[in-house]
Amino acid sequence: MNKKQKTAQLLARYKQLFYCPICQESVHVIEATVTCANGHLFDIAKKGYVNFYGKPSPADYDKHLFEARYQVIQSGMYAPLHDKLGSLLQGTHLLDIGCGEGSHLAQITARRQQQTIGIGFDISKAGITTAAKYHPGHIWAVADLADSPFQTKKFDVLLNILSPANYQEFERLLAPNGLVLKVIPRANYLREIREQVLTIEKVSYDNTDTIAHFKERFPETESYSMQYQWEIPEKLADTLWQMTPLTWGKERHCRLSSVTVDLEVLIGKSR
């Protein structure tokens, strides 16, 4: 069975989690196409993902960035984060919002013994193509968070890792007693890179407003902070520089041997 057929099979099995992003009708799968009662069609690509986004994807992030991210994440840069998030998972339906090239979702679900269906979506076709290339067994979709193709109140956990949020949509998607796990940078995240490419006043990142906004929408918020140094494998020194838009068009002044990972995990509960 090829990737397209496997993706079609997974989509047919979990079609109750999806609806048409155009008319909100239920969907079904016919061969290599997802369709609804009103005849809206969404193709399943031969590379193993479904495209619910009817426009060209933004060109902000390209395949080279996502390939670099895949290599770095596979090498363990975010392993403590994955361990923490894996320990928080519940239920069986997991949605990664703004999943990029899918490595966070793949690593987190791999840490759970209970069967979990992981669905990841991103507006970037390049990111989703990379996700489908490296992480079979999950459902990958090109989709827009503002017009997401998912049924209401169906997901036990929403992941939102270093990615933009839409809290109104989060509340719509989250099942009763569900969790939102949002990961944001803290002041020293990637500080060694920031010091080379940003002005002094922008080196530190202030997440105060982001945390306050999250707590407004999820009053029962818990949080967990983590900070550690990641020793960069020699072969990935150049790759790490390529994995973030911070460095686009910027000259590297010195080769880094380690980098600071400084993150806040926000844990919100549905009301």
Secondary structure, DSSP 8 states (H G I E B T S, - for coil): --HHHHHHHHHHHTGGGBB-TTT--BEEEETTEEEETT--EEEB-TTS-EE---S---SSS-HHHHHHHHHHHHTTTTHHHHHHHHHH--SSEEEEET-TTSHHHHHHHHT--S--EEEEEES-HHHHHHHHHH-TTSEEEE--GGG--B-TT-EEEEEEESS---HHHHHHHEEEEEEEEEEEE-TTTTHHHHHHHS-GGGSS---HHHHHHHHHH-TT-EEEEEEEEEE--GGGHHHHHHSSGGGTT----S--SEEEEEEEEEEEE--
